[in-house]
Amino acid sequence: MNFVIEFYRSRDADEAILDRVSLEAPNLRAALQGAATLLHTLMMPQIPDRLRISNEDGAELYV
C-alpha cells in the first residue's frame, strides 16, 4: 500500500509542511515505523513536531 507522510511544524494559527515523502508499506503500523526512521534520516530545515499519514487517495489515516 502506498502512503504519503507529511512532517510539519504547527503554530497557534497555522502549520508549515517541512517534507512530504511517499512510502510503500504493507500496513499503517509499518508506515509509522518507516516514518520514525525517516524522521531521523531526512535533512529537514527544522525539527518537525507533528506528522500526518495519508493513503494515496488523500484520506488521513494518522494525525
PQR file of N, CA, C, O and H, with PARSE charges and radii, in Angstrom:
ATOM      1  N   MET A   1       0.845  -1.165   0.000 -0.4000 1.5000
ATOM      2  CA  MET A   1       0.000   0.000   0.000 -0.0000 2.0000
ATOM      3  C   MET A   1       0.896   1.235   0.000  0.5500 1.7000
ATOM      4  O   MET A   1       1.929   1.256   0.668 -0.5500 1.4000
ATOM      5  N   ASN A   2       0.503   2.253  -0.743 -0.4000 1.5000
ATOM      6  CA  ASN A   2       1.283   3.474  -0.831 -0.0000 2.0000
ATOM      7  C   ASN A   2       0.755   4.508   0.161  0.5500 1.7000
ATOM      8  O   ASN A   2      -0.441   4.797   0.189 -0.5500 1.4000
ATOM      9  H   ASN A   2      -0.336   2.236  -1.285  0.4000 1.0000
ATOM     10  N   PHE A   3       1.657   5.061   0.974 -0.4000 1.5000
ATOM     11  CA  PHE A   3       1.311   6.070   1.967 -0.0000 2.0000
ATOM     12  C   PHE A   3       2.055   7.360   1.655  0.5500 1.7000
ATOM     13  O   PHE A   3       3.133   7.330   1.061 -0.5500 1.4000
ATOM     14  H   PHE A   3       2.628   4.825   0.951  0.4000 1.0000
ATOM     15  N   VAL A   4       1.485   8.486   2.052 -0.4000 1.5000
ATOM     16  CA  VAL A   4       2.156   9.778   1.971 -0.0000 2.0000
ATOM     17  C   VAL A   4       2.349  10.262   3.403  0.5500 1.7000
ATOM     18  O   VAL A   4       1.394  10.381   4.171 -0.5500 1.4000
ATOM     19  H   VAL A   4       0.609   8.510   2.534  0.4000 1.0000
ATOM     20  N   ILE A   5       3.600  10.537   3.742 -0.4000 1.5000
ATOM     21  CA  ILE A   5       3.934  11.003   5.088 -0.0000 2.0000
ATOM     22  C   ILE A   5       4.326  12.467   4.995  0.5500 1.7000
ATOM     23  O   ILE A   5       5.199  12.833   4.208 -0.5500 1.4000
ATOM     24  H   ILE A   5       4.375  10.441   3.119  0.4000 1.0000
ATOM     25  N   GLU A   6       3.684  13.302   5.797 -0.4000 1.5000
ATOM     26  CA  GLU A   6       4.000  14.727   5.849 -0.0000 2.0000
ATOM     27  C   GLU A   6       4.519  15.053   7.246  0.5500 1.7000
ATOM     28  O   GLU A   6       3.866  14.772   8.251 -0.5500 1.4000
ATOM     29  H   GLU A   6       2.975  13.005   6.437  0.4000 1.0000
ATOM     30  N   PHE A   7       5.698  15.648   7.284 -0.4000 1.5000
ATOM     31  CA  PHE A   7       6.271  16.129   8.532 -0.0000 2.0000
ATOM     32  C   PHE A   7       6.025  17.626   8.578  0.5500 1.7000
ATOM     33  O   PHE A   7       6.314  18.328   7.609 -0.5500 1.4000
ATOM     34  H   PHE A   7       6.228  15.877   6.467  0.4000 1.0000
ATOM     35  N   TYR A   8       5.494  18.128   9.690 -0.4000 1.5000
ATOM     36  CA  TYR A   8       5.220  19.562   9.744 -0.0000 2.0000
ATOM     37  C   TYR A   8       5.389  20.131  11.133  0.5500 1.7000
ATOM     38  O   TYR A   8       5.431  19.412  12.131 -0.5500 1.4000
ATOM     39  H   TYR A   8       5.259  17.557  10.477  0.4000 1.0000
ATOM     40  N   ARG A   9       5.485  21.461  11.163 -0.4000 1.5000
ATOM     41  CA  ARG A   9       5.526  22.237  12.406 -0.0000 2.0000
ATOM     42  C   ARG A   9       4.195  22.935  12.536  0.5500 1.7000
ATOM     43  O   ARG A   9       3.680  23.469  11.553 -0.5500 1.4000
ATOM     44  H   ARG A   9       5.451  22.046  10.353  0.4000 1.0000
ATOM     45  N   SER A  10       3.632  22.943  13.712 -0.4000 1.5000
ATOM     46  CA  SER A  10       2.367  23.648  13.912 -0.0000 2.0000
ATOM     47  C   SER A  10       2.577  24.804  14.881  0.5500 1.7000
ATOM     48  O   SER A  10       3.346  24.715  15.838 -0.5500 1.4000
ATOM     49  H   SER A  10       4.050  22.509  14.510  0.4000 1.0000
ATOM     50  N   ARG A  11       1.883  25.865  14.604 -0.4000 1.5000
ATOM     51  CA  ARG A  11       1.894  27.059  15.449 -0.0000 2.0000
ATOM     52  C   ARG A  11       0.460  27.374  15.828  0.5500 1.7000
ATOM     53  O   ARG A  11      -0.454  26.648  15.439 -0.5500 1.4000
ATOM     54  H   ARG A  11       1.258  25.938  13.827  0.4000 1.0000
ATOM     55  N   ASP A  12       0.250  28.434  16.575 -0.4000 1.5000
ATOM     56  CA  ASP A  12      -1.093  28.784  17.035 -0.0000 2.0000
ATOM     57  C   ASP A  12      -2.088  28.915  15.888  0.5500 1.7000
ATOM     58  O   ASP A  12      -3.194  28.380  15.963 -0.5500 1.4000
ATOM     59  H   ASP A  12       0.993  29.024  16.892  0.4000 1.0000
ATOM     60  N   ALA A  13      -1.709  29.612  14.841 -0.4000 1.5000
ATOM     61  CA  ALA A  13      -2.665  29.929  13.780 -0.0000 2.0000
ATOM     62  C   ALA A  13      -2.465  29.122  12.497  0.5500 1.7000
ATOM     63  O   ALA A  13      -3.378  29.070  11.673 -0.5500 1.4000
ATOM     64  H   ALA A  13      -0.810  30.047  14.780  0.4000 1.0000
ATOM     65  N   ASP A  14      -1.308  28.494  12.298 -0.4000 1.5000
ATOM     66  CA  ASP A  14      -1.064  27.813  11.032 -0.0000 2.0000
ATOM     67  C   ASP A  14      -0.064  26.680  11.216  0.5500 1.7000
ATOM     68  O   ASP A  14       0.424  26.428  12.318 -0.5500 1.4000
ATOM     69  H   ASP A  14      -0.566  28.536  12.968  0.4000 1.0000
ATOM     70  N   GLU A  15       0.227  26.008  10.115 -0.4000 1.5000
ATOM     71  CA  GLU A  15       1.211  24.929  10.118 -0.0000 2.0000
ATOM     72  C   GLU A  15       2.038  25.011   8.849  0.5500 1.7000
ATOM     73  O   GLU A  15       1.568  25.510   7.826 -0.5500 1.4000
ATOM     74  H   GLU A  15      -0.169  26.212   9.220  0.4000 1.0000
ATOM     75  N   ALA A  16       3.273  24.521   8.913 -0.4000 1.5000
ATOM     76  CA  ALA A  16       4.174  24.529   7.767 -0.0000 2.0000
ATOM     77  C   ALA A  16       4.660  23.106   7.516  0.5500 1.7000
ATOM     78  O   ALA A  16       5.192  22.455   8.415 -0.5500 1.4000
ATOM     79  H   ALA A  16       3.655  24.116   9.744  0.4000 1.0000
ATOM     80  N   ILE A  17       4.474  22.632   6.295 -0.4000 1.5000
ATOM     81  CA  ILE A  17       4.951  21.299   5.927 -0.0000 2.0000
ATOM     82  C   ILE A  17       6.447  21.389   5.653  0.5500 1.7000
ATOM     83  O   ILE A  17       6.881  22.179   4.815 -0.5500 1.4000
ATOM     84  H   ILE A  17       4.041  23.161   5.564  0.4000 1.0000
ATOM     85  N   LEU A  18       7.229  20.586   6.354 -0.4000 1.5000
ATOM     86  CA  LEU A  18       8.676  20.583   6.193 -0.0000 2.0000
ATOM     87  C   LEU A  18       9.124  19.600   5.122  0.5500 1.7000
ATOM     88  O   LEU A  18      10.100  19.855   4.416 -0.5500 1.4000
ATOM     89  H   LEU A  18       6.877  19.945   7.034  0.4000 1.0000
ATOM     90  N   ASP A  19       8.427  18.488   4.995 -0.4000 1.5000
ATOM     91  CA  ASP A  19       8.768  17.494   3.975 -0.0000 2.0000
ATOM     92  C   ASP A  19       7.578  16.574   3.750  0.5500 1.7000
ATOM     93  O   ASP A  19       6.780  16.328   4.654 -0.5500 1.4000
ATOM     94  H   ASP A  19       7.635  18.281   5.569  0.4000 1.0000
ATOM     95  N   ARG A  20       7.479  16.078   2.535 -0.4000 1.5000
ATOM     96  CA  ARG A  20       6.416  15.140   2.160 -0.0000 2.0000
ATOM     97  C   ARG A  20       7.099  13.979   1.441  0.5500 1.7000
ATOM     98  O   ARG A  20       7.828  14.177   0.469 -0.5500 1.4000
ATOM     99  H   ARG A  20       8.127  16.278   1.801  0.4000 1.0000
ATOM    100  N   VAL A  21       6.851  12.766   1.933 -0.4000 1.5000
ATOM    101  CA  VAL A  21       7.531  11.584   1.414 -0.0000 2.0000
ATOM    102  C   VAL A  21       6.504  10.510   1.093  0.5500 1.7000
ATOM    103  O   VAL A  21       5.571  10.282   1.862 -0.5500 1.4000
ATOM    104  H   VAL A  21       6.259  12.605   2.723  0.4000 1.0000
ATOM    105  N   SER A  22       6.681   9.855  -0.044 -0.4000 1.5000
ATOM    106  CA  SER A  22       5.849   8.713  -0.404 -0.0000 2.0000
ATOM    107  C   SER A  22       6.559   7.449   0.082  0.5500 1.7000
ATOM    108  O   SER A  22       7.774   7.315  -0.064 -0.5500 1.4000
ATOM    109  H   SER A  22       7.439  10.041  -0.669  0.4000 1.0000
ATOM    110  N   LEU A  23       5.795   6.533   0.656 -0.4000 1.5000
ATOM    111  CA  LEU A  23       6.374   5.330   1.248 -0.0000 2.0000
ATOM    112  C   LEU A  23       5.496   4.129   0.926  0.5500 1.7000
ATOM    113  O   LEU A  23       4.277   4.181   1.086 -0.5500 1.4000
ATOM    114  H   LEU A  23       4.808   6.642   0.775  0.4000 1.0000
ATOM    115  N   GLU A  24       6.110   3.069   0.479 -0.4000 1.5000
ATOM    116  CA  GLU A  24       5.410   1.809   0.236 -0.0000 2.0000
ATOM    117  C   GLU A  24       5.551   0.948   1.486  0.5500 1.7000
ATOM    118  O   GLU A  24       6.665   0.661   1.925 -0.5500 1.4000
ATOM    119  H   GLU A  24       7.101   3.027   0.349  0.4000 1.0000
ATOM    120  N   ALA A  25       4.415   0.535   2.061 -0.4000 1.5000
ATOM    121  CA  ALA A  25       4.418  -0.287   3.272 -0.0000 2.0000
ATOM    122  C   ALA A  25       3.198  -1.202   3.245  0.5500 1.7000
ATOM    123  O   ALA A  25       2.187  -0.856   2.634 -0.5500 1.4000
ATOM    124  H   ALA A  25       3.510   0.769   1.705  0.4000 1.0000
ATOM    125  N   PRO A  26       3.276  -2.364   3.895 -0.5600 1.5000
ATOM    126  CA  PRO A  26       2.152  -3.305   3.861  0.2800 2.0000
ATOM    127  C   PRO A  26       0.934  -2.860   4.670  0.5500 1.7000
ATOM    128  O   PRO A  26      -0.190  -3.265   4.372 -0.5500 1.4000
ATOM    129  N   ASN A  27       1.156  -2.013   5.711 -0.4000 1.5000
ATOM    130  CA  ASN A  27       0.037  -1.572   6.552 -0.0000 2.0000
ATOM    131  C   ASN A  27       0.415  -0.278   7.271  0.5500 1.7000
ATOM    132  O   ASN A  27       1.539   0.206   7.143 -0.5500 1.4000
ATOM    133  H   ASN A  27       2.069  -1.684   5.953  0.4000 1.0000
ATOM    134  N   LEU A  28      -0.530   0.273   8.023 -0.4000 1.5000
ATOM    135  CA  LEU A  28      -0.309   1.546   8.710 -0.0000 2.0000
ATOM    136  C   LEU A  28       0.782   1.436   9.770  0.5500 1.7000
ATOM    137  O   LEU A  28       1.570   2.367   9.936 -0.5500 1.4000
ATOM    138  H   LEU A  28      -1.444  -0.121   8.126  0.4000 1.0000
ATOM    139  N   ARG A  29       0.844   0.335  10.476 -0.4000 1.5000
ATOM    140  CA  ARG A  29       1.878   0.152  11.506 -0.0000 2.0000
ATOM    141  C   ARG A  29       3.275   0.211  10.886  0.5500 1.7000
ATOM    142  O   ARG A  29       4.174   0.845  11.439 -0.5500 1.4000
ATOM    143  H   ARG A  29       0.205  -0.422  10.340  0.4000 1.0000
ATOM    144  N   ALA A  30       3.454  -0.440   9.754 -0.4000 1.5000
ATOM    145  CA  ALA A  30       4.749  -0.402   9.070 -0.0000 2.0000
ATOM    146  C   ALA A  30       5.048   1.005   8.557  0.5500 1.7000
ATOM    147  O   ALA A  30       6.203   1.431   8.561 -0.5500 1.4000
ATOM    148  H   ALA A  30       2.723  -0.955   9.305  0.4000 1.0000
ATOM    149  N   ALA A  31       4.024   1.725   8.116 -0.4000 1.5000
ATOM    150  CA  ALA A  31       4.215   3.108   7.672 -0.0000 2.0000
ATOM    151  C   ALA A  31       4.655   3.993   8.836  0.5500 1.7000
ATOM    152  O   ALA A  31       5.498   4.871   8.654 -0.5500 1.4000
ATOM    153  H   ALA A  31       3.086   1.379   8.112  0.4000 1.0000
ATOM    154  N   LEU A  32       4.097   3.777  10.024 -0.4000 1.5000
ATOM    155  CA  LEU A  32       4.517   4.527  11.215 -0.0000 2.0000
ATOM    156  C   LEU A  32       5.977   4.235  11.565  0.5500 1.7000
ATOM    157  O   LEU A  32       6.722   5.143  11.934 -0.5500 1.4000
ATOM    158  H   LEU A  32       3.412   3.064  10.171  0.4000 1.0000
ATOM    159  N   GLN A  33       6.380   2.987  11.450 -0.4000 1.5000
ATOM    160  CA  GLN A  33       7.774   2.631  11.712 -0.0000 2.0000
ATOM    161  C   GLN A  33       8.695   3.280  10.681  0.5500 1.7000
ATOM    162  O   GLN A  33       9.778   3.757  11.019 -0.5500 1.4000
ATOM    163  H   GLN A  33       5.776   2.249  11.149  0.4000 1.0000
ATOM    164  N   GLY A  34       8.256   3.293   9.422 -0.4000 1.5000
ATOM    165  CA  GLY A  34       9.029   3.957   8.377 -0.0000 2.0000
ATOM    166  C   GLY A  34       9.133   5.452   8.617  0.5500 1.7000
ATOM    167  O   GLY A  34      10.183   6.049   8.376 -0.5500 1.4000
ATOM    168  H   GLY A  34       7.376   2.905   9.148  0.4000 1.0000
ATOM    169  N   ALA A  35       8.052   6.065   9.092 -0.4000 1.5000
ATOM    170  CA  ALA A  35       8.062   7.497   9.395 -0.0000 2.0000
ATOM    171  C   ALA A  35       9.049   7.803  10.516  0.5500 1.7000
ATOM    172  O   ALA A  35       9.750   8.814  10.465 -0.5500 1.4000
ATOM    173  H   ALA A  35       7.199   5.581   9.288  0.4000 1.0000
ATOM    174  N   ALA A  36       9.112   6.941  11.527 -0.4000 1.5000
ATOM    175  CA  ALA A  36      10.058   7.146  12.627 -0.0000 2.0000
ATOM    176  C   ALA A  36      11.496   7.080  12.123  0.5500 1.7000
ATOM    177  O   ALA A  36      12.343   7.860  12.557 -0.5500 1.4000
ATOM    178  H   ALA A  36       8.543   6.119  11.569  0.4000 1.0000
ATOM    179  N   THR A  37      11.771   6.162  11.219 -0.4000 1.5000
ATOM    180  CA  THR A  37      13.108   6.062  10.636 -0.0000 2.0000
ATOM    181  C   THR A  37      13.424   7.292   9.800  0.5500 1.7000
ATOM    182  O   THR A  37      14.519   7.846   9.891 -0.5500 1.4000
ATOM    183  H   THR A  37      11.083   5.528  10.866  0.4000 1.0000
ATOM    184  N   LEU A  38      12.461   7.723   8.981 -0.4000 1.5000
ATOM    185  CA  LEU A  38      12.672   8.903   8.144 -0.0000 2.0000
ATOM    186  C   LEU A  38      12.896  10.160   8.973  0.5500 1.7000
ATOM    187  O   LEU A  38      13.671  11.032   8.580 -0.5500 1.4000
ATOM    188  H   LEU A  38      11.571   7.273   8.907  0.4000 1.0000
ATOM    189  N   LEU A  39      12.232  10.261  10.105 -0.4000 1.5000
ATOM    190  CA  LEU A  39      12.392  11.423  10.976 -0.0000 2.0000
ATOM    191  C   LEU A  39      13.860  11.634  11.342  0.5500 1.7000
ATOM    192  O   LEU A  39      14.317  12.772  11.454 -0.5500 1.4000
ATOM    193  H   LEU A  39      11.603   9.553  10.425  0.4000 1.0000
ATOM    194  N   HIS A  40      14.595  10.544  11.527 -0.4000 1.5000
ATOM    195  CA  HIS A  40      15.995  10.633  11.934 -0.0000 2.0000
ATOM    196  C   HIS A  40      16.969  10.682  10.767  0.5500 1.7000
ATOM    197  O   HIS A  40      18.145  10.987  10.968 -0.5500 1.4000
ATOM    198  H   HIS A  40      14.223   9.620  11.436  0.4000 1.0000
ATOM    199  N   THR A  41      16.513  10.390   9.545 -0.4000 1.5000
ATOM    200  CA  THR A  41      17.445  10.342   8.420 -0.0000 2.0000
ATOM    201  C   THR A  41      17.267  11.479   7.418  0.5500 1.7000
ATOM    202  O   THR A  41      18.206  11.793   6.686 -0.5500 1.4000
ATOM    203  H   THR A  41      15.558  10.142   9.382  0.4000 1.0000
ATOM    204  N   LEU A  42      16.099  12.099   7.364 -0.4000 1.5000
ATOM    205  CA  LEU A  42      15.879  13.197   6.423 -0.0000 2.0000
ATOM    206  C   LEU A  42      16.540  14.475   6.925  0.5500 1.7000
ATOM    207  O   LEU A  42      16.579  14.734   8.128 -0.5500 1.4000
ATOM    208  H   LEU A  42      15.337  11.844   7.959  0.4000 1.0000
ATOM    209  N   MET A  43      17.056  15.264   6.001 -0.4000 1.5000
ATOM    210  CA  MET A  43      17.630  16.566   6.341 -0.0000 2.0000
ATOM    211  C   MET A  43      16.534  17.608   6.161  0.5500 1.7000
ATOM    212  O   MET A  43      16.290  18.065   5.045 -0.5500 1.4000
ATOM    213  H   MET A  43      17.024  15.054   5.024  0.4000 1.0000
ATOM    214  N   MET A  44      15.876  17.983   7.241 -0.4000 1.5000
ATOM    215  CA  MET A  44      14.799  18.969   7.192 -0.0000 2.0000
ATOM    216  C   MET A  44      15.293  20.281   7.797  0.5500 1.7000
ATOM    217  O   MET A  44      16.155  20.270   8.675 -0.5500 1.4000
ATOM    218  H   MET A  44      16.073  17.612   8.149  0.4000 1.0000
ATOM    219  N   PRO A  45      14.754  21.414   7.332 -0.5600 1.5000
ATOM    220  CA  PRO A  45      15.220  22.714   7.828  0.2800 2.0000
ATOM    221  C   PRO A  45      14.924  22.946   9.312  0.5500 1.7000
ATOM    222  O   PRO A  45      15.614  23.731   9.962 -0.5500 1.4000
ATOM    223  N   GLN A  46      13.923  22.285   9.842 -0.4000 1.5000
ATOM    224  CA  GLN A  46      13.563  22.386  11.257 -0.0000 2.0000
ATOM    225  C   GLN A  46      13.164  20.998  11.745  0.5500 1.7000
ATOM    226  O   GLN A  46      12.942  20.087  10.947 -0.5500 1.4000
ATOM    227  H   GLN A  46      13.362  21.648   9.314  0.4000 1.0000
ATOM    228  N   ILE A  47      13.078  20.851  13.036 -0.4000 1.5000
ATOM    229  CA  ILE A  47      12.628  19.578  13.601 -0.0000 2.0000
ATOM    230  C   ILE A  47      11.098  19.586  13.632  0.5500 1.7000
ATOM    231  O   ILE A  47      10.498  20.457  14.261 -0.5500 1.4000
ATOM    232  H   ILE A  47      13.258  21.591  13.684  0.4000 1.0000
ATOM    233  N   PRO A  48      10.469  18.627  12.962 -0.5600 1.5000
ATOM    234  CA  PRO A  48       9.002  18.601  12.957  0.2800 2.0000
ATOM    235  C   PRO A  48       8.442  18.224  14.325  0.5500 1.7000
ATOM    236  O   PRO A  48       9.061  17.474  15.080 -0.5500 1.4000
ATOM    237  N   ASP A  49       7.266  18.756  14.629 -0.4000 1.5000
ATOM    238  CA  ASP A  49       6.623  18.377  15.881 -0.0000 2.0000
ATOM    239  C   ASP A  49       5.357  17.558  15.657  0.5500 1.7000
ATOM    240  O   ASP A  49       4.708  17.139  16.616 -0.5500 1.4000
ATOM    241  H   ASP A  49       6.763  19.365  14.016  0.4000 1.0000
ATOM    242  N   ARG A  50       5.008  17.332  14.403 -0.4000 1.5000
ATOM    243  CA  ARG A  50       3.838  16.513  14.080 -0.0000 2.0000
ATOM    244  C   ARG A  50       4.092  15.783  12.763  0.5500 1.7000
ATOM    245  O   ARG A  50       4.972  16.151  11.985 -0.5500 1.4000
ATOM    246  H   ARG A  50       5.535  17.672  13.625  0.4000 1.0000
ATOM    247  N   LEU A  51       3.303  14.749  12.538 -0.4000 1.5000
ATOM    248  CA  LEU A  51       3.309  14.093  11.236 -0.0000 2.0000
ATOM    249  C   LEU A  51       1.903  13.656  10.890  0.5500 1.7000
ATOM    250  O   LEU A  51       1.058  13.449  11.761 -0.5500 1.4000
ATOM    251  H   LEU A  51       2.588  14.449  13.169  0.4000 1.0000
ATOM    252  N   ARG A  52       1.678  13.523   9.614 -0.4000 1.5000
ATOM    253  CA  ARG A  52       0.374  13.099   9.095 -0.0000 2.0000
ATOM    254  C   ARG A  52       0.647  11.993   8.083  0.5500 1.7000
ATOM    255  O   ARG A  52       1.538  12.116   7.242 -0.5500 1.4000
ATOM    256  H   ARG A  52       2.364  13.691   8.907  0.4000 1.0000
ATOM    257  N   ILE A  53      -0.119  10.923   8.169 -0.4000 1.5000
ATOM    258  CA  ILE A  53      -0.010   9.839   7.198 -0.0000 2.0000
ATOM    259  C   ILE A  53      -1.340   9.727   6.477  0.5500 1.7000
ATOM    260  O   ILE A  53      -2.396   9.610   7.099 -0.5500 1.4000
ATOM    261  H   ILE A  53      -0.842  10.823   8.852  0.4000 1.0000
ATOM    262  N   SER A  54      -1.269   9.765   5.148 -0.4000 1.5000
ATOM    263  CA  SER A  54      -2.457   9.654   4.303 -0.0000 2.0000
ATOM    264  C   SER A  54      -2.263   8.493   3.346  0.5500 1.7000
ATOM    265  O   SER A  54      -1.139   8.064   3.086 -0.5500 1.4000
ATOM    266  H   SER A  54      -0.412   9.861   4.643  0.4000 1.0000
ATOM    267  N   ASN A  55      -3.376   7.992   2.823 -0.4000 1.5000
ATOM    268  CA  ASN A  55      -3.250   6.980   1.778 -0.0000 2.0000
ATOM    269  C   ASN A  55      -3.084   7.688   0.438  0.5500 1.7000
ATOM    270  O   ASN A  55      -3.087   8.918   0.377 -0.5500 1.4000
ATOM    271  H   ASN A  55      -4.289   8.341   3.034  0.4000 1.0000
ATOM    272  N   GLU A  56      -2.939   6.924  -0.622 -0.4000 1.5000
ATOM    273  CA  GLU A  56      -2.682   7.524  -1.934 -0.0000 2.0000
ATOM    274  C   GLU A  56      -3.864   8.336  -2.456  0.5500 1.7000
ATOM    275  O   GLU A  56      -3.698   9.133  -3.379 -0.5500 1.4000
ATOM    276  H   GLU A  56      -2.936   5.925  -0.573  0.4000 1.0000
ATOM    277  N   ASP A  57      -5.049   8.150  -1.889 -0.4000 1.5000
ATOM    278  CA  ASP A  57      -6.222   8.928  -2.286 -0.0000 2.0000
ATOM    279  C   ASP A  57      -6.372  10.210  -1.474  0.5500 1.7000
ATOM    280  O   ASP A  57      -7.266  11.011  -1.747 -0.5500 1.4000
ATOM    281  H   ASP A  57      -5.184   7.502  -1.139  0.4000 1.0000
ATOM    282  N   GLY A  58      -5.506  10.414  -0.477 -0.4000 1.5000
ATOM    283  CA  GLY A  58      -5.538  11.629   0.327 -0.0000 2.0000
ATOM    284  C   GLY A  58      -6.305  11.519   1.632  0.5500 1.7000
ATOM    285  O   GLY A  58      -6.388  12.497   2.375 -0.5500 1.4000
ATOM    286  H   GLY A  58      -4.780   9.763  -0.255  0.4000 1.0000
ATOM    287  N   ALA A  59      -6.867  10.361   1.931 -0.4000 1.5000
ATOM    288  CA  ALA A  59      -7.596  10.183   3.192 -0.0000 2.0000
ATOM    289  C   ALA A  59      -6.596  10.095   4.350  0.5500 1.7000
ATOM    290  O   ALA A  59      -5.675   9.279   4.317 -0.5500 1.4000
ATOM    291  H   ALA A  59      -6.801   9.566   1.327  0.4000 1.0000
ATOM    292  N   GLU A  60      -6.780  10.933   5.367 -0.4000 1.5000
ATOM    293  CA  GLU A  60      -5.888  10.930   6.520 -0.0000 2.0000
ATOM    294  C   GLU A  60      -6.106   9.668   7.352  0.5500 1.7000
ATOM    295  O   GLU A  60      -7.232   9.345   7.730 -0.5500 1.4000
ATOM    296  H   GLU A  60      -7.528  11.596   5.394  0.4000 1.0000
ATOM    297  N   LEU A  61      -5.014   8.966   7.629 -0.4000 1.5000
ATOM    298  CA  LEU A  61      -5.078   7.736   8.412 -0.0000 2.0000
ATOM    299  C   LEU A  61      -4.471   7.912   9.796  0.5500 1.7000
ATOM    300  O   LEU A  61      -4.828   7.199  10.733 -0.5500 1.4000
ATOM    301  H   LEU A  61      -4.100   9.229   7.323  0.4000 1.0000
ATOM    302  N   TYR A  62      -3.557   8.860   9.921 -0.4000 1.5000
ATOM    303  CA  TYR A  62      -2.898   9.116  11.203 -0.0000 2.0000
ATOM    304  C   TYR A  62      -2.519  10.584  11.265  0.5500 1.7000
ATOM    305  O   TYR A  62      -1.893  11.107  10.344 -0.5500 1.4000
ATOM    306  H   TYR A  62      -3.267   9.440   9.159  0.4000 1.0000
ATOM    307  N   VAL A  63      -2.895  11.245  12.342 -0.4000 1.5000
ATOM    308  CA  VAL A  63      -2.545  12.664  12.530 -0.0000 2.0000
ATOM    309  C   VAL A  63      -1.996  12.826  13.926  0.5500 1.7000
ATOM    310  O   VAL A  63      -1.631  13.933  14.321 -0.5500 1.4000
ATOM    311  H   VAL A  63      -3.404  10.820  13.091  0.4000 1.0000
TER
END
